[in-house]
Amino acid sequence: MTFVQDGGPELTVDATTEDSVMSVAVRHGVPGIVAECGGNQSCATCHVWVRDGFTERVGPPGDMEDDLLDLAVADRRAGSRLACQIPVTPELDGLTVDIPPEQP
């Protein structure tokens, strides 16, 4: 899994299927993933932009996640997701996400 900082470096890390993208980021100290609520889907501080090649595999946000993205994310894009709501699966091997320059 690769995390790309805004205008900065890429960090590629290993992930396991028991994790969410957010927990992988937190465990590896990825800058820009604040994860203020700890993955309880009550903030949007783990907002990421899923790259085009993975958006269909990741799937769309659920209703609650969609509301959080609408209310809390300044730069919402087609691939916007909360990293806490993306479970790591074998189909996501090689997933790349971009991290916005600011989290809410």
Phi and psi in degrees as a GROMACS rama.xvg file:
@    title "Ramachandran Plot"
@    xaxis  label "Phi"
@    yaxis  label "Psi"
@TYPE xy
-122.354  131.361  THR-2
-108.474  129.316  PHE-3
-115.078  119.793  VAL-4
-74.8347  152.271  GLN-5
-63.0314  110.877  ASP-6
65.1416  16.5984  GLY-7
-130.825  -155.412  GLY-8
-74.6494  162.728  PRO-9
-102.579  143.573  GLU-10
-126.096  116.271  LEU-11
-103.478  128.183  THR-12
-133.851  163.067  VAL-13
-86.8281  148.2  ASP-14
-136.651  154.903  ALA-15
-118.329  160.055  THR-16
-70.5973  -7.26083  THR-17
-84.7965  -3.05185  GLU-18
-104.379  165.428  ASP-19
-103.127  164.37  SER-20
-59.922  -36.9374  VAL-21
-63.2722  -46.627  MET-22
-64.5873  -33.7843  SER-23
-63.4988  -45.497  VAL-24
-61.8494  -45.3779  ALA-25
-64.1357  -45.3803  VAL-26
-60.4625  -33.1822  ARG-27
-97.1089  5.58302  HIS-28
65.6401  36.7784  GLY-29
-68.4828  119.283  VAL-30
-63.5569  142.026  PRO-31
96.9406  -14.188  GLY-32
-100.64  98.196  ILE-33
-77.0736  -43.0361  VAL-34
54.2082  47.9644  ALA-35
-57.5856  -38.9976  GLU-36
-91.0274  0.784846  CYS-37
71.5075  19.7105  GLY-38
93.4833  16.7239  GLY-39
-90.3562  10.5931  ASN-40
54.6217  48.2722  GLN-41
-128.63  9.83761  SER-42
-146.86  -170.552  CYS-43
-135.717  31.5471  ALA-44
-85.8475  12.7959  THR-45
-124  26.9646  CYS-46
-60.2196  132.698  HIS-47
-136.207  161.453  VAL-48
-108.746  113.743  TRP-49
-76.3465  131.348  VAL-50
-65.6616  150.964  ARG-51
-49.568  -41.6099  ASP-52
-65.1867  -11.1431  GLY-53
-119.07  -6.78124  PHE-54
-60.6185  -40.4039  THR-55
-68.0425  -38.5785  GLU-56
-68.4122  -34.0866  ARG-57
-74.7312  -36.7644  VAL-58
87.5951  172.222  GLY-59
-80.9465  161.848  PRO-60
-70.6493  151.55  PRO-61
-74.2223  175.571  GLY-62
-58.8845  -48.1474  ASP-63
-64.9613  -43.6806  MET-64
-62.7489  -40.9924  GLU-65
-60.6524  -41.8184  ASP-66
-62.8954  -44.3441  ASP-67
-61.8654  -41.6964  LEU-68
-64.7195  -39.491  LEU-69
-65.3316  -41.2291  ASP-70
-85.0701  -31.5893  LEU-71
-111.191  -14.1878  ALA-72
-105.032  120.791  VAL-73
-71.3662  -40.7299  ALA-74
-114.847  69.5802  ASP-75
-77.1738  136.503  ARG-76
-126.793  174.702  ARG-77
-57.9849  -35.4103  ALA-78
-94.7099  14.6431  GLY-79
-66.3402  130.693  SER-80
-148.316  159.404  ARG-81
-90.4216  125.312  LEU-82
-59.9536  -27.2788  ALA-83
-69.093  -17.3895  CYS-84
-102.335  9.80937  GLN-85
-110.608  103.009  ILE-86
-73.938  142.003  PRO-87
-75.8738  125.298  VAL-88
-130.282  160.714  THR-89
-57.0093  -30.2859  PRO-90
-67.0298  -17.6086  GLU-91
-96.2736  13.7128  LEU-92
-56.8016  124.727  ASP-93
90.5689  6.93627  GLY-94
-53.0629  135.526  LEU-95
-123.934  129.66  THR-96
-127.115  145.334  VAL-97
-98.2274  142.321  ASP-98
-103.232  124.228  ILE-99
-59.3665  155.368  PRO-100
-66.4277  -23.7231  PRO-101
-139.193  141.358  GLU-102
-101.907  155.485  GLN-103
